Amino acid sequence: MVRSQVGVIWFRLKVRGFPVHVFEAGSGSNAIMAAYHLIGALQKLEADWNVRAKADRHFKELNHPINFNPGIIRGGRLGLQRAGLVRRRLPDRNSAGLVGGRLPE
């Protein structure tokens, strides 16, 4: 018999950056690095929710019932090709597919 089940959330983060030549990386914004910060924040949220789960009568015996899984990260382009010249740039966009769990309400 199932008493309670953790819900599943599928979602995608879309992050935009400001591409510049790698030589000027400090003046641009790397979309993949920005996504790392967001995924780090989701890990903190996961930890908070797992602390809350310890007070739930159905989940208090479980060690880590809530999990976020950043399963797919896609981002950037190698560069632009103009007249045979490849210009390397910071990633200007990123998409990350994630699966997360949450406690039932």
DSSP file with accessible surface (Angstrom, degrees, kcal/mol):
  #  RESIDUE AA STRUCTURE BP1 BP2  ACC     N-H-->O    O-->H-N    N-H-->O    O-->H-N    TCO  KAPPA ALPHA  PHI   PSI    X-CA   Y-CA   Z-CA
    1    1 A M              0   0  222      0, 0.0     2,-0.6     0, 0.0     0, 0.0   0.000 360.0 360.0 360.0 136.0    0.0    0.0    0.0
    2    2 A V        +     0   0  110      1,-0.2     3,-0.1     3,-0.0     0, 0.0  -0.845 360.0 177.3 -97.2 121.4    1.3    3.5   -0.9
    3    3 A R        -     0   0  174     -2,-0.6     2,-0.3     1,-0.4    -1,-0.2   0.808  68.6  -9.9 -88.6 -39.0    0.7    6.0    1.9
    4    4 A S        -     0   0   35     54,-0.1    -1,-0.4     2,-0.0     2,-0.4  -0.981  60.6-157.2-160.1 150.6    2.4    9.0    0.3
    5    5 A Q        -     0   0  139     -2,-0.3     2,-0.3    -3,-0.1    54,-0.0  -0.997  25.4-113.8-138.7 142.6    4.6    9.7   -2.7
    6    6 A V        -     0   0   30     -2,-0.4    97,-0.2    97,-0.1     2,-0.1  -0.545  38.5-124.0 -71.9 133.5    7.1   12.4   -3.6
    7    7 A G  E     -A  102   0A  27     95,-2.3    95,-1.6    -2,-0.3     2,-0.4  -0.417  18.3-133.7 -76.6 155.3    5.8   14.5   -6.5
    8    8 A V  E     -A  101   0A  92     93,-0.2     2,-0.5    -2,-0.1    93,-0.2  -0.926  15.3-166.4-113.9 137.1    8.0   14.9   -9.6
    9    9 A I  E     -A  100   0A  56     91,-3.3    91,-2.8    -2,-0.4     2,-0.5  -0.989   2.5-163.8-123.2 123.5    8.6   18.2  -11.4
   10   10 A W  E     +A   99   0A 199     -2,-0.5     2,-0.3    89,-0.2    89,-0.2  -0.919  26.7 153.3-102.5 129.7   10.1   18.4  -14.9
   11   11 A F  E     -A   98   0A  60     87,-2.3    87,-2.9    -2,-0.5     2,-0.4  -0.981  33.8-138.8-153.2 164.7   11.4   21.8  -15.8
   12   12 A R  E     -A   97   0A 145     -2,-0.3     2,-0.5    85,-0.2    85,-0.2  -0.993  10.1-148.0-129.7 132.2   13.9   23.6  -18.0
   13   13 A L  E     -A   96   0A  34     83,-2.4    83,-2.1    -2,-0.4     2,-0.5  -0.862  12.1-165.3 -94.1 131.3   16.0   26.6  -17.1
   14   14 A K  E     -A   95   0A 164     -2,-0.5     2,-0.4    81,-0.2    81,-0.2  -0.985  10.2-178.6-118.4 122.5   16.8   28.9  -20.0
   15   15 A V  E     -A   94   0A  17     79,-2.2    79,-1.9    -2,-0.5     2,-0.4  -0.959  11.0-157.1-123.6 136.0   19.6   31.3  -19.4
   16   16 A R  E     -A   93   0A 179     -2,-0.4    77,-0.3    77,-0.2     2,-0.2  -0.898  12.3-176.5-112.3 144.1   20.9   34.0  -21.7
   17   17 A G        -     0   0   22     75,-2.5    13,-0.2    -2,-0.4    75,-0.1  -0.512  33.0-104.1-120.1-169.9   24.4   35.5  -21.6
   18   18 A F  B     -C   29   0B 127     11,-1.6    11,-2.3    73,-0.2     2,-0.2  -0.937  38.1-142.2-122.7 104.2   26.2   38.3  -23.4
   19   19 A P        +     0   0   28      0, 0.0     2,-0.3     0, 0.0    11,-0.1  -0.463  29.4 160.5 -75.0 135.5   28.7   36.7  -25.9
   20   20 A V        -     0   0   17     -2,-0.2    70,-2.3     5,-0.0     5,-0.1  -0.933  50.1 -77.0-138.5 165.9   32.1   38.3  -26.4
   21   21 A H  B >   -D   89   0C  62     -2,-0.3     3,-2.1    68,-0.2    68,-0.3  -0.341  45.4-115.8 -61.9 144.5   35.4   37.0  -27.9
   22   22 A V  G >  S+     0   0   81     66,-2.1     3,-1.5     1,-0.3     4,-0.2   0.805 115.0  66.5 -57.2 -26.8   37.2   34.8  -25.4
   23   23 A F  G 3  S+     0   0  177     65,-0.3    -1,-0.3     1,-0.3     3,-0.2   0.823 109.3  37.9 -62.4 -29.3   40.0   37.3  -25.3
   24   24 A E  G X  S+     0   0  108     -3,-2.1     3,-2.5     1,-0.2     4,-0.4  -0.079  76.1 137.9-111.3  32.8   37.5   39.7  -23.7
   25   25 A A  G X   +     0   0   39     -3,-1.5     3,-1.4     1,-0.3    -1,-0.2   0.803  64.0  64.2 -53.9 -32.5   35.7   37.2  -21.5
   26   26 A G  G 3  S+     0   0   85      1,-0.3    -1,-0.3    -3,-0.2    -2,-0.1   0.719 100.0  52.7 -67.0 -16.8   35.6   39.5  -18.5
   27   27 A S  G <  S+     0   0   79     -3,-2.5    -1,-0.3     2,-0.0    -2,-0.2   0.493 106.5  60.9 -97.6  -2.5   33.4   42.0  -20.4
   28   28 A G  S <  S-     0   0   23     -3,-1.4     2,-0.4    -4,-0.4    -3,-0.0  -0.365  80.1-115.5-109.5-169.2   30.8   39.4  -21.3
   29   29 A S  B     -C   18   0B  55    -11,-2.3   -11,-1.6    -2,-0.1     2,-0.7  -0.970  18.5-143.4-136.0 118.0   28.4   37.0  -19.5
   30   30 A N     >  -     0   0   43     -2,-0.4     4,-2.0   -13,-0.2    62,-0.2  -0.714   5.5-158.7 -85.9 115.0   28.8   33.2  -19.8
   31   31 A A  H  > S+     0   0    0     60,-2.2     4,-1.9    -2,-0.7    -1,-0.2   0.849  90.5  53.7 -65.1 -34.7   25.3   31.6  -19.9
   32   32 A I  H  > S+     0   0   39      2,-0.2     4,-1.8     1,-0.2    -1,-0.2   0.932 108.7  48.4 -67.9 -42.4   26.6   28.2  -18.8
   33   33 A M  H  > S+     0   0   91      1,-0.2     4,-1.4     2,-0.2    -2,-0.2   0.894 109.6  53.6 -64.4 -36.7   28.4   29.6  -15.8
   34   34 A A  H  X S+     0   0   31     -4,-2.0     4,-1.7     1,-0.2    -1,-0.2   0.901 105.8  53.5 -63.6 -38.1   25.2   31.5  -14.9
   35   35 A A  H  X S+     0   0    1     -4,-1.9     4,-2.8     1,-0.2     5,-0.2   0.875 101.6  59.7 -64.9 -35.3   23.3   28.2  -15.0
   36   36 A Y  H  X S+     0   0  125     -4,-1.8     4,-2.5     1,-0.2    -1,-0.2   0.914 104.3  50.5 -57.3 -41.6   25.8   26.7  -12.6
   37   37 A H  H  X S+     0   0  143     -4,-1.4     4,-1.9     2,-0.2    -1,-0.2   0.910 110.9  48.1 -64.3 -40.6   24.8   29.4  -10.1
   38   38 A L  H  X S+     0   0   80     -4,-1.7     4,-2.0     2,-0.2    -2,-0.2   0.912 111.0  50.2 -66.6 -40.2   21.1   28.6  -10.6
   39   39 A I  H  X S+     0   0   16     -4,-2.8     4,-2.0     1,-0.2    -2,-0.2   0.904 108.4  53.9 -65.6 -37.2   21.7   24.8  -10.2
   40   40 A G  H  X S+     0   0   23     -4,-2.5     4,-1.7    -5,-0.2    -1,-0.2   0.908 107.3  50.9 -61.0 -40.1   23.6   25.6   -7.0
   41   41 A A  H  X S+     0   0   56     -4,-1.9     4,-2.2     1,-0.2    -1,-0.2   0.893 108.1  52.4 -65.6 -37.2   20.6   27.5   -5.7
   42   42 A L  H  X S+     0   0   30     -4,-2.0     4,-2.7     1,-0.2    -1,-0.2   0.868 105.4  55.1 -66.5 -34.0   18.4   24.5   -6.5
   43   43 A Q  H  X S+     0   0  115     -4,-2.0     4,-2.2     2,-0.2    -1,-0.2   0.892 107.4  49.5 -65.2 -37.3   20.7   22.3   -4.5
   44   44 A K  H  X S+     0   0  153     -4,-1.7     4,-2.4     2,-0.2    -2,-0.2   0.911 110.7  50.0 -66.4 -40.3   20.3   24.5   -1.5
   45   45 A L  H  X S+     0   0   59     -4,-2.2     4,-2.7     2,-0.2    -2,-0.2   0.921 108.7  52.9 -62.3 -42.1   16.5   24.4   -2.0
   46   46 A E  H  X S+     0   0   29     -4,-2.7     4,-2.1     1,-0.2    -2,-0.2   0.925 109.0  49.1 -57.9 -45.5   16.8   20.6   -2.2
   47   47 A A  H  X S+     0   0   49     -4,-2.2     4,-1.7     1,-0.2    -1,-0.2   0.920 111.0  49.9 -62.4 -42.6   18.7   20.5    1.1
   48   48 A D  H  X S+     0   0  101     -4,-2.4     4,-2.1     1,-0.2    -2,-0.2   0.916 110.9  49.0 -61.7 -43.5   16.1   22.8    2.8
   49   49 A W  H  X S+     0   0   55     -4,-2.7     4,-1.8     1,-0.2    -1,-0.2   0.854 108.0  54.3 -67.8 -31.8   13.2   20.6    1.6
   50   50 A N  H  X S+     0   0   13     -4,-2.1     4,-0.8     2,-0.2    -1,-0.2   0.847 106.8  51.6 -70.8 -30.8   15.0   17.5    2.9
   51   51 A V  H >< S+     0   0  101     -4,-1.7     3,-0.9     1,-0.2     4,-0.4   0.935 110.4  48.9 -66.3 -44.7   15.3   19.1    6.3
   52   52 A R  H >< S+     0   0  150     -4,-2.1     3,-1.5     1,-0.2     4,-0.4   0.847 102.3  63.6 -60.7 -34.2   11.5   19.8    6.1
   53   53 A A  H >< S+     0   0    1     -4,-1.8     3,-1.4     1,-0.3     6,-0.3   0.795  88.2  69.4 -63.8 -26.3   10.9   16.1    5.1
   54   54 A K  T << S+     0   0  117     -3,-0.9    -1,-0.3    -4,-0.8    -2,-0.2   0.745  99.2  50.0 -64.9 -21.0   12.3   15.0    8.5
   55   55 A A  T <  S+     0   0   91     -3,-1.5     2,-0.4    -4,-0.4    -1,-0.3   0.533  89.3  99.2 -92.6  -6.7    9.2   16.4   10.1
   56   56 A D  S X> S-     0   0   41     -3,-1.4     4,-1.9    -4,-0.4     3,-0.6  -0.672  72.3-139.4 -84.2 131.1    6.8   14.7    7.7
   57   57 A R  T 34 S+     0   0  188     -2,-0.4     4,-0.2     1,-0.2    -1,-0.1   0.787 101.1  44.2 -62.9 -27.5    5.3   11.5    9.1
   58   58 A H  T 34 S+     0   0   38      1,-0.1    -1,-0.2     2,-0.1   -54,-0.1   0.718 123.9  31.8 -89.0 -20.5    5.7    9.6    5.9
   59   59 A F  T X4 S+     0   0   10     -3,-0.6     3,-1.5    -6,-0.3    -2,-0.2   0.450  85.6  97.6-116.5  -4.0    9.2   10.7    5.0
   60   60 A K  T 3< S+     0   0  111     -4,-1.9    -3,-0.1     1,-0.3    -1,-0.1   0.789  85.2  53.2 -62.6 -23.5   11.0   11.2    8.3
   61   61 A E  T 3  S+     0   0  169     -4,-0.2     2,-0.3    -3,-0.1    -1,-0.3   0.646  91.4  92.3 -84.8 -14.1   12.5    7.7    8.1
   62   62 A L    <   -     0   0   89     -3,-1.5    -3,-0.0    -9,-0.1    -4,-0.0  -0.621  69.2-144.6 -85.6 141.8   14.0    8.3    4.7
   63   63 A N  S    S-     0   0  140     -2,-0.3    -1,-0.1     1,-0.2    -9,-0.1   0.894  87.0  -2.9 -71.6 -43.0   17.5    9.7    4.4
   64   64 A H        +     0   0   80      1,-0.1    -1,-0.2   -11,-0.0   -14,-0.1  -0.488  67.3 162.0-153.6  72.2   17.1   11.9    1.3
   65   65 A P        +     0   0   20      0, 0.0     2,-0.5     0, 0.0    37,-0.1   0.766  61.8  68.3 -73.5 -24.1   13.6   11.8   -0.2
   66   66 A I        +     0   0    0    -20,-0.2     2,-0.4    35,-0.1   -16,-0.1  -0.840  63.0 171.1-101.7 129.8   13.9   15.0   -2.3
   67   67 A N        -     0   0   85     -2,-0.5    34,-1.1     2,-0.0     2,-0.4  -0.998  23.4-157.9-140.1 138.6   16.3   15.1   -5.2
   68   68 A F  E     -B  100   0A  24     -2,-0.4    32,-0.2    32,-0.2    -2,-0.0  -0.964  13.7-166.6-109.1 134.0   17.0   17.5   -8.1
   69   69 A N  E     -B   99   0A  96     30,-3.2    30,-1.6    -2,-0.4     2,-1.5  -0.904  13.1-158.7-125.3 101.7   18.7   16.0  -11.1
   70   70 A P  E     +B   98   0A  47      0, 0.0    28,-0.2     0, 0.0     3,-0.1  -0.658  27.0 168.3 -75.5  95.4   20.2   18.4  -13.7
   71   71 A G  E     +     0   0A  50     -2,-1.5     2,-0.4    26,-1.2    27,-0.2   0.798  53.9  29.4 -86.1 -30.0   20.2   15.7  -16.4
   72   72 A I  E     -B   97   0A  86     25,-1.6    25,-2.1    -3,-0.2     2,-0.4  -0.996  55.5-179.4-136.9 131.0   20.9   17.7  -19.6
   73   73 A I  E     +B   96   0A  75     -2,-0.4     2,-0.4    23,-0.2    23,-0.2  -0.993   8.1 172.8-128.7 124.7   22.9   20.9  -20.1
   74   74 A R  E     +B   95   0A 156     21,-2.8    21,-3.0    -2,-0.4     2,-0.3  -0.994  16.2 140.3-126.5 137.9   23.3   22.3  -23.6
   75   75 A G  E     +B   94   0A  39     -2,-0.4    19,-0.2    19,-0.2    -2,-0.0  -0.974  28.8  17.3-172.1 157.5   24.8   25.7  -24.4
   76   76 A G        -     0   0   27     17,-1.9     2,-0.3    -2,-0.3    -1,-0.1   0.171  55.3-110.0  74.8 170.7   27.0   27.9  -26.5
   77   77 A R        -     0   0  125     12,-0.2    12,-0.5     1,-0.1     3,-0.1  -0.982  23.1-121.6-137.7 145.8   28.3   27.8  -29.9
   78   78 A L  S    S-     0   0  122     -2,-0.3    11,-0.8     1,-0.2     2,-0.3   0.920  70.3 -81.9 -57.8 -42.4   31.9   27.3  -30.9
   79   79 A G  E     -E   88   0D  22      9,-0.2     2,-0.4    -3,-0.1    -1,-0.2  -0.983  47.7 -63.9 163.9-174.1   32.0   30.5  -32.7
   80   80 A L  E     -E   87   0D  46      7,-1.0     7,-2.0    -2,-0.3     2,-0.7  -0.834  36.5-143.1-103.2 141.0   31.3   32.3  -35.9
   81   81 A Q  E     +E   86   0D 154     -2,-0.4     2,-0.4     5,-0.2     5,-0.2  -0.917  27.3 165.6-107.4 116.3   33.0   31.4  -39.2
   82   82 A R  E >  S-E   85   0D 147      3,-1.9     3,-2.0    -2,-0.7    -2,-0.0  -0.983  73.0 -19.1-131.2 120.3   33.7   34.4  -41.4
   83   83 A A  T 3  S-     0   0  115     -2,-0.4     3,-0.1     1,-0.3    -1,-0.1   0.879 128.3 -51.6  52.1  41.0   36.1   34.1  -44.3
   84   84 A G  T 3  S+     0   0   80      1,-0.2     2,-0.5     0, 0.0    -1,-0.3   0.501 111.0 123.7  80.0   2.9   37.6   30.9  -42.8
   85   85 A L  E <   -E   82   0D 108     -3,-2.0    -3,-1.9     2,-0.0     2,-0.6  -0.837  49.6-152.3-101.7 126.5   38.2   32.5  -39.4
   86   86 A V  E     -E   81   0D  44     -2,-0.5     2,-0.7    -5,-0.2    -5,-0.2  -0.878   7.3-160.9 -98.2 121.4   36.7   30.9  -36.3
   87   87 A R  E     -E   80   0D  78     -7,-2.0    -7,-1.0    -2,-0.6     2,-0.3  -0.899  11.8-142.8-103.2 116.5   36.0   33.4  -33.5
   88   88 A R  E     -E   79   0D 137     -2,-0.7   -66,-2.1    -9,-0.2     2,-0.3  -0.627  26.0-177.8 -81.2 135.5   35.6   31.7  -30.2
   89   89 A R  B     -D   21   0C  69    -11,-0.8   -68,-0.2   -12,-0.5   -12,-0.2  -0.875  32.9 -96.0-131.6 159.0   33.0   33.3  -28.0
   90   90 A L        -     0   0   21    -70,-2.3     2,-0.1    -2,-0.3   -13,-0.1  -0.453  60.3 -87.6 -66.3 147.8   31.5   32.9  -24.5
   91   91 A P        -     0   0   21      0, 0.0   -60,-2.2     0, 0.0   -73,-0.2  -0.387  38.9-166.5 -60.4 128.6   28.3   30.8  -24.6
   92   92 A D        +     0   0   14    -62,-0.2   -75,-2.5     1,-0.1     2,-0.3   0.540  67.7  23.0 -96.3  -8.9   25.4   33.2  -25.2
   93   93 A R  E     -A   16   0A 107    -77,-0.3   -17,-1.9   -75,-0.1     2,-0.3  -0.992  59.1-172.4-153.7 158.3   22.7   30.8  -24.2
   94   94 A N  E     -AB  15  75A   6    -79,-1.9   -79,-2.2    -2,-0.3     2,-0.4  -0.991   5.3-166.5-151.8 143.8   22.1   27.7  -22.2
   95   95 A S  E     -AB  14  74A  29    -21,-3.0   -21,-2.8    -2,-0.3     2,-0.5  -0.997   8.3-173.6-133.6 128.8   19.3   25.2  -21.6
   96   96 A A  E     -AB  13  73A   0    -83,-2.1   -83,-2.4    -2,-0.4     2,-0.5  -0.989  12.5-151.0-126.5 124.8   19.3   22.8  -18.7
   97   97 A G  E     -AB  12  72A  18    -25,-2.1   -25,-1.6    -2,-0.5   -26,-1.2  -0.827  24.2-178.9 -93.3 130.2   16.6   20.1  -18.3
   98   98 A L  E     -AB  11  70A   3    -87,-2.9   -87,-2.3    -2,-0.5     2,-0.4  -0.941  22.9-155.4-131.2 153.0   16.0   19.1  -14.7
   99   99 A V  E     +AB  10  69A  39    -30,-1.6   -30,-3.2    -2,-0.3     2,-0.3  -0.992  23.3 176.1-123.6 132.6   13.9   16.7  -12.8
  100  100 A G  E     -AB   9  68A   2    -91,-2.8   -91,-3.3    -2,-0.4     2,-0.3  -0.930  18.6-142.9-135.3 159.4   13.0   17.5   -9.2
  101  101 A G  E     -A    8   0A   7    -34,-1.1     2,-0.3    -2,-0.3   -93,-0.2  -0.805  15.4-175.5-116.1 161.2   10.9   16.0   -6.4
  102  102 A R  E     -A    7   0A  85    -95,-1.6   -95,-2.3    -2,-0.3     3,-0.1  -0.983  32.2 -95.5-150.5 159.5    8.9   17.7   -3.8
  103  103 A L        -     0   0   15     -2,-0.3   -97,-0.1   -97,-0.2     2,-0.0  -0.446  47.8-103.2 -71.8 148.4    6.8   16.7   -0.7
  104  104 A P              0   0   48      0, 0.0    -1,-0.1     0, 0.0   -98,-0.1  -0.360 360.0 360.0 -67.9 153.4    3.1   16.2   -1.2
  105  105 A E              0   0  209     -3,-0.1    -3,-0.0    -2,-0.0     0, 0.0  -0.579 360.0 360.0 -88.5 360.0    0.9   19.0    0.1
